[in-house]
Amino acid sequence: MTESSVPRVLWEPDEARIESSNIVAFARWAARNRGVEAFGGSGSTAAADFDYDALWRWSVTDVDGFWASIWEYYGVRARTPYEQVLADRSMPGAQWFPGATLNYAEHVFEGRDADEVAIRHATELRELGAWTWGDLRERTAAIAAGLRELGVGEGDRVAAYLPNLPETAAAFYAVASLGAIWSSCSPDFGVRSVIDRFAQIEPKVLLAVDGYRYAGKDFDRRPVVEELRAALPTVEHTVLLDYLTPGATLDGTLPWDEFVASGSGAELAFTPVPFDHPLWVLYSSGTTGLPKAIVQGHGGILLEQLKNLNLHLDAQAHDRVLWFTTTGWMMWNFLVSVLLTKASIVLYDGSPAHPSPSTAPDDRSPAAEPPAPDLGSLWDLAAEAGVTVFGTSAGYLSSCMKEGVHPREGRDLSALKAIGSTGSPLSPEAFAWVYEEFGSDLWLFSTSGGTDICSCLVGGTPTLPVYEGEIQSRGLGMAVAAWDPEGRELIGEVGELVVTEPAPSMPVFLWGDTDGERLRDSYFSVYPGIWRHGDWIEITDRGTAIIYGRSDSTINRGGVRMGTSEIYRAVLALDEVVDALVVDVPQGDGSSKIELFTVLREGSDLEGDLPKEIARRIRTDCSPRHVPDRVRAIRAVPRTLSGKVLEVPVKRILMGESPQKVASRDSLANPEALDYFSDLADDGS
């Protein structure tokens, strides 16, 4: 990369910020105790001499030494010690810290001051409130005791169909404390999408909500809960949280307050489990078939989040961390893990463009007209809650930019020191907008990683500069590289994102994948023994990263990842639709558009109500965020000789790439079907 092509530096940390960072403190410890040359090799440990690249290279070459250092530095408490760090470094199949038994939740509650605030929370129904550590411990203990009374123990699955509330966080910590296994879906997920996920893991208990409010509208989910109970025969008990309508009930369910009261006064205890014992099950987007049920372990998530949240997020005692997310996105798991650090968290449930009760008009009766959408509402919450780290999606920041939002106008955001962005690549224009609005004192960090590791592969580092449109660094312990199809490393060129060494938070296994074939096929089939993540990435000669989007067909909307197969299931249920292809096409302004192409039954067309019915089915069965921006009719869906839909090639053609480069016509069952998309791209429509 030439000097003239190096993007603008938008931010550089001052000496005080570098000096006070957690990562410099860790690097000094590693220099003293491990002989790591992380300060230029001069023997100095001055903050000005800190060399992040040197620390990263040690972390991915001495893999055992690095993760043992994280264990020791953060005082991981094991009931039985580990025998070695990495007994088998194969991918897949890496065996971390055999012999160790511990509990993730124990590390959340260890040494907490009962009077300090742990969680601040707000929703469209609730004004900003707070739970102290004493509140959180008491309620977590009560929920754990209630679950024990329902017969939940080590290895049992507890499924949560709950909003982003403090009750949900407490329920997760309670499940983890028992050695049971947590899994959650957001209440805005449609019935089919939830069943496709929860049915795989055969939960014993379902924690559900009566409904929720979004954008001023109320959604009663009790009919959905009844459908879930009917479709999940292993569920022995359902607990109903009356959040939307206090006092709401549902036949055959246990009221939340009664459930919690049954465990009132219990002491919080922690069941020690093996290092790789399942902590939670997350779900892939379901691009092909059912969503993958991704299992991650107590120890792996504990170590990864201790590293990531302390060293990369730089979470400290004064910090209040908000990340706008739902319980159906791994960023919720990321956010509740922030309580492993000395920081507190801020939860929000609702629309990012809708006033919370503290800022909404007084008349909020059911008949009242909802207030007009206001993208400034989330900034209002940040000001009111004194947020220091504001996390959101790239799409939200881009929307604020396009709508002319001025976050600091009329708001006191003086506490805000950092903004985090994830979910999709953040455009250079959005980078520039953030600094135009906040000035050069604010740290903007973009991250990318995902559900598969429940963390970041590339992301922020508080001691490095921010270049316009670029991610600051590869994560410690993450041996990330860009590879060409032959497995050669690329610098300054776009390639497949790969990880060449194991990391503890990689999946322990995929639920139901008894022989490991699906795990291998998902991550290790392209480059045997090497993790292929499914993103296009460029690593610059400065060590920064640029993500160019998925190299598969996942559709990410506001952090909710949905696979194309789930959308097809909804659309093809309509008699009028006989085949379909859906792609998410990036736009020049950093946004993207979902384009749905349909093959219609003879006699059907898109002139009448069919587009509305397609939108309704996707909204109901999948997610409101995945309703297409446009629906078109086509003659045929292009497929390979083996019958696979050419989603990625079509997406690349619509992005302007040559059809000859993205697909070999000889490998297609109907090569003429691609011509429509080539013409569409040429027309610019």
PyMOL commands that set and color helices and strands:
alter all, ss='L'
color gray80, all
select helices_A, chain A and resi 3-5+15-20+22-34+47-49+52-61+63-73+104-109+133-149+166-177+191-201+222-231+256-261+298-312+330-340+377-385+394-402+428-438+517-523+564-571+610-621+624-626+647-654+659-662+665-667+671-683
alter helices_A, ss='H'
color red, helices_A
select strands_A, chain A and resi 9-11+86-88+95-96+101-102+117-123+129-132+157-161+181-185+205-209+211-214+217-220+237-241+254-255+273-274+278-283+293-297+320-323+344-349+389-393+418-422+443-446+448-450+455-459+466-467+473-474+480-483+489-490+494-499+509-510+531-539+545-550+555-557+560-562+577-586+592-600+630-633
alter strands_A, ss='S'
color yellow, strands_A
deselect
rebuild
show_as cartoon
